[in-house]
Amino acid sequence: MRIEELPTPALTVDLDRLDANIERMAAAWPGTKLRPHLKAFKCTALARRLAEAGHTALCGATVRELAGAAAAGLGSDLLLANEVLDAGRLRALVDGVPDARVTVAVDSSETIEVAAVAGVREVLVDVAVALPRCGCPPEAAGCLAELARAKGLTVRGVMGYE
């Protein structure tokens, strides 16, 4: 099949360049120092190549992305970088990967409550630092962290998008 004949959208990859880039990333940020974001490639075959290079911590924008990676046996440390208000979907993710570390972004009392009800053990407080899309005001981060701790959650830190 010629590239012009591929149905779109279709992911095409120069494997030599991909492997060289993965090798370079692994040298600069070995292991879990680098957390590849699944939304960049949405392909478990590519995620497997990253995991084989030692990058076993993965980031996802959706529950579905992380569940797909977990179903493929990938990711021992999963970060859901978006807030979710569906406790059932979060519970399914947590229950589906009993041996993985699952961390969820929270930015409100509601997202903290859902995380706690869903059995999430660890959270990051998402702080709005520039983009007006998600995250709590910086001055609210400390109170939300305390609320999360009061609900039995471990706060791993903060995150934000510039």
VOLUMLO-738318 format. One record per residue (C-alpha): residue number from 1; residue in one letter; chain; x, y, z. Coordinates in steps of 0.001 Angstrom, whole numbers. Layout:
{NUM; "a"; "A"; {X; Y; Z}},
...
***
This chain:
{1; "m"; "A"; {0; 0; 0}},
{2; "r"; "A"; {1261; 3475; -824}},
{3; "i"; "A"; {1011; 6281; 1692}},
{4; "e"; "A"; {-1452; 8101; -582}},
{5; "e"; "A"; {-3801; 5107; -287}},
{6; "l"; "A"; {-3970; 5075; 3516}},
{7; "p"; "A"; {-7376; 5868; 4994}},
{8; "t"; "A"; {-7120; 8916; 7200}},
{9; "p"; "A"; {-6531; 9688; 9912}},
{10; "a"; "A"; {-3596; 7298; 9992}},
{11; "l"; "A"; {-498; 7334; 12140}},
{12; "t"; "A"; {2707; 6846; 10196}},
{13; "v"; "A"; {6042; 6589; 11950}},
{14; "d"; "A"; {9659; 6614; 10867}},
{15; "l"; "A"; {10783; 3869; 13278}},
{16; "d"; "A"; {14483; 4703; 12996}},
{17; "r"; "A"; {13822; 8308; 14045}},
{18; "l"; "A"; {11347; 7256; 16713}},
{19; "d"; "A"; {13832; 4829; 18253}},
{20; "a"; "A"; {16598; 7455; 18110}},
{21; "n"; "A"; {14323; 9973; 19840}},
{22; "i"; "A"; {13300; 7455; 22500}},
{23; "e"; "A"; {16963; 6625; 23102}},
{24; "r"; "A"; {17796; 10332; 23411}},
{25; "m"; "A"; {14880; 10901; 25813}},
{26; "a"; "A"; {15869; 7900; 27915}},
{27; "a"; "A"; {19431; 9218; 28223}},
{28; "a"; "A"; {18309; 12729; 29198}},
{29; "w"; "A"; {15383; 11748; 31453}},
{30; "p"; "A"; {15700; 8101; 32432}},
{31; "g"; "A"; {12884; 6022; 33858}},
{32; "t"; "A"; {10035; 7856; 35504}},
{33; "k"; "A"; {11704; 11262; 35199}},
{34; "l"; "A"; {9803; 11490; 31916}},
{35; "r"; "A"; {6055; 10902; 31793}},
{36; "p"; "A"; {4964; 10554; 28142}},
{37; "h"; "A"; {1458; 11862; 27436}},
{38; "l"; "A"; {-712; 9301; 25668}},
{39; "k"; "A"; {-2728; 11969; 23879}},
{40; "a"; "A"; {358; 12744; 21785}},
{41; "f"; "A"; {247; 9389; 20000}},
{42; "k"; "A"; {-2749; 7310; 21250}},
{43; "c"; "A"; {-1065; 4052; 20342}},
{44; "t"; "A"; {-184; 1246; 22743}},
{45; "a"; "A"; {2515; -62; 20373}},
{46; "l"; "A"; {4376; 3245; 20716}},
{47; "a"; "A"; {3724; 3346; 24461}},
{48; "r"; "A"; {5246; -150; 24686}},
{49; "r"; "A"; {8431; 1105; 22994}},
{50; "l"; "A"; {8620; 3899; 25570}},
{51; "a"; "A"; {8046; 1431; 28418}},
{52; "e"; "A"; {10800; -836; 27072}},
{53; "a"; "A"; {13114; 2186; 27317}},
{54; "g"; "A"; {12164; 2539; 30996}},
{55; "h"; "A"; {9370; 5125; 30750}},
{56; "t"; "A"; {6721; 3295; 32768}},
{57; "a"; "A"; {5027; 6425; 34126}},
{58; "l"; "A"; {2330; 7569; 31714}},
{59; "c"; "A"; {40; 10574; 31517}},
{60; "g"; "A"; {-3409; 10578; 29948}},
{61; "a"; "A"; {-6054; 13167; 29220}},
{62; "t"; "A"; {-8945; 10715; 29563}},
{63; "v"; "A"; {-9904; 7680; 31603}},
{64; "r"; "A"; {-10187; 5771; 28327}},
{65; "e"; "A"; {-6558; 6510; 27348}},
{66; "l"; "A"; {-5239; 5235; 30670}},
{67; "a"; "A"; {-7572; 2233; 30712}},
{68; "g"; "A"; {-6336; 1287; 27225}},
{69; "a"; "A"; {-2717; 1521; 28295}},
{70; "a"; "A"; {-3419; -505; 31421}},
{71; "a"; "A"; {-5302; -3160; 29430}},
{72; "a"; "A"; {-2214; -3473; 27247}},
{73; "g"; "A"; {-101; -4064; 30371}},
{74; "l"; "A"; {1533; -645; 30241}},
{75; "g"; "A"; {2148; 1891; 32943}},
{76; "s"; "A"; {2913; 1224; 36568}},
{77; "d"; "A"; {2381; 4907; 37433}},
{78; "l"; "A"; {-616; 6499; 35710}},
{79; "l"; "A"; {-1571; 10181; 35877}},
{80; "l"; "A"; {-5007; 11339; 34761}},
{81; "a"; "A"; {-4229; 14981; 34019}},
{82; "n"; "A"; {-7854; 16098; 33711}},
{83; "e"; "A"; {-10521; 16420; 36341}},
{84; "v"; "A"; {-13316; 13837; 36251}},
{85; "l"; "A"; {-16721; 14026; 37929}},
{86; "d"; "A"; {-17784; 10453; 37121}},
{87; "a"; "A"; {-16917; 8278; 40115}},
{88; "g"; "A"; {-17938; 5106; 38262}},
{89; "r"; "A"; {-15434; 5670; 35466}},
{90; "l"; "A"; {-12678; 6523; 37949}},
{91; "r"; "A"; {-13511; 3462; 40070}},
{92; "a"; "A"; {-13318; 1236; 36984}},
{93; "l"; "A"; {-9873; 2634; 36192}},
{94; "v"; "A"; {-8578; 2176; 39745}},
{95; "d"; "A"; {-10045; -1328; 40028}},
{96; "g"; "A"; {-8750; -2244; 36569}},
{97; "v"; "A"; {-5123; -1593; 37514}},
{98; "p"; "A"; {-4762; -2820; 41114}},
{99; "d"; "A"; {-961; -2927; 40929}},
{100; "a"; "A"; {-524; 517; 39345}},
{101; "r"; "A"; {-141; 3848; 41039}},
{102; "v"; "A"; {-3068; 6002; 39846}},
{103; "t"; "A"; {-2983; 9753; 40407}},
{104; "v"; "A"; {-5818; 12075; 39431}},
{105; "a"; "A"; {-5838; 15847; 38950}},
{106; "v"; "A"; {-8273; 17723; 41203}},
{107; "d"; "A"; {-9215; 21398; 41201}},
{108; "s"; "A"; {-12317; 21677; 43389}},
{109; "s"; "A"; {-14063; 20144; 46361}},
{110; "e"; "A"; {-16283; 18254; 43900}},
{111; "t"; "A"; {-13383; 16595; 42083}},
{112; "i"; "A"; {-11776; 15718; 45413}},
{113; "e"; "A"; {-15007; 14102; 46622}},
{114; "v"; "A"; {-15340; 12063; 43420}},
{115; "a"; "A"; {-11709; 10917; 43635}},
{116; "a"; "A"; {-12189; 9803; 47237}},
{117; "v"; "A"; {-15447; 7962; 46497}},
{118; "a"; "A"; {-13847; 6248; 43487}},
{119; "g"; "A"; {-11012; 4809; 45564}},
{120; "v"; "A"; {-8270; 7013; 44134}},
{121; "r"; "A"; {-5413; 7178; 46617}},
{122; "e"; "A"; {-3287; 10000; 45204}},
{123; "v"; "A"; {-4038; 13385; 43648}},
{124; "l"; "A"; {-2315; 16417; 42198}},
{125; "v"; "A"; {-3895; 19822; 42749}},
{126; "d"; "A"; {-4352; 21435; 39339}},
{127; "v"; "A"; {-3622; 25163; 39590}},
{128; "a"; "A"; {-4685; 27683; 36944}},
{129; "v"; "A"; {-1419; 29456; 36166}},
{130; "a"; "A"; {-2182; 31026; 32779}},
{131; "l"; "A"; {-4708; 29248; 30586}},
{132; "p"; "A"; {-8339; 29787; 31616}},
{133; "r"; "A"; {-9392; 26178; 31048}},
{134; "c"; "A"; {-9052; 24271; 34295}},
{135; "g"; "A"; {-7374; 24436; 37647}},
{136; "c"; "A"; {-8106; 26263; 40852}},
{137; "p"; "A"; {-6925; 29782; 41640}},
{138; "p"; "A"; {-3393; 29624; 43110}},
{139; "e"; "A"; {-4612; 30948; 46452}},
{140; "a"; "A"; {-7054; 28005; 46756}},
{141; "a"; "A"; {-4451; 25260; 46224}},
{142; "g"; "A"; {-3470; 24946; 49883}},
{143; "c"; "A"; {-7068; 24638; 51091}},
{144; "l"; "A"; {-7839; 22033; 48427}},
{145; "a"; "A"; {-4741; 20061; 49398}},
{146; "e"; "A"; {-5881; 20063; 53026}},
{147; "l"; "A"; {-9381; 18977; 51992}},
{148; "a"; "A"; {-7912; 16128; 49948}},
{149; "r"; "A"; {-5804; 15001; 52902}},
{150; "a"; "A"; {-8882; 15180; 55159}},
{151; "k"; "A"; {-10636; 12809; 52719}},
{152; "g"; "A"; {-7765; 10334; 53079}},
{153; "l"; "A"; {-6022; 11202; 49807}},
{154; "t"; "A"; {-2282; 11660; 49429}},
{155; "v"; "A"; {-1374; 14916; 47695}},
{156; "r"; "A"; {1608; 14317; 45397}},
{157; "g"; "A"; {1990; 17979; 44532}},
{158; "v"; "A"; {617; 20572; 42142}},
{159; "m"; "A"; {419; 20850; 38371}},
{160; "g"; "A"; {-539; 23550; 35903}},
{161; "y"; "A"; {-431; 24569; 32259}},
{162; "e"; "A"; {1342; 27739; 31208}},
***
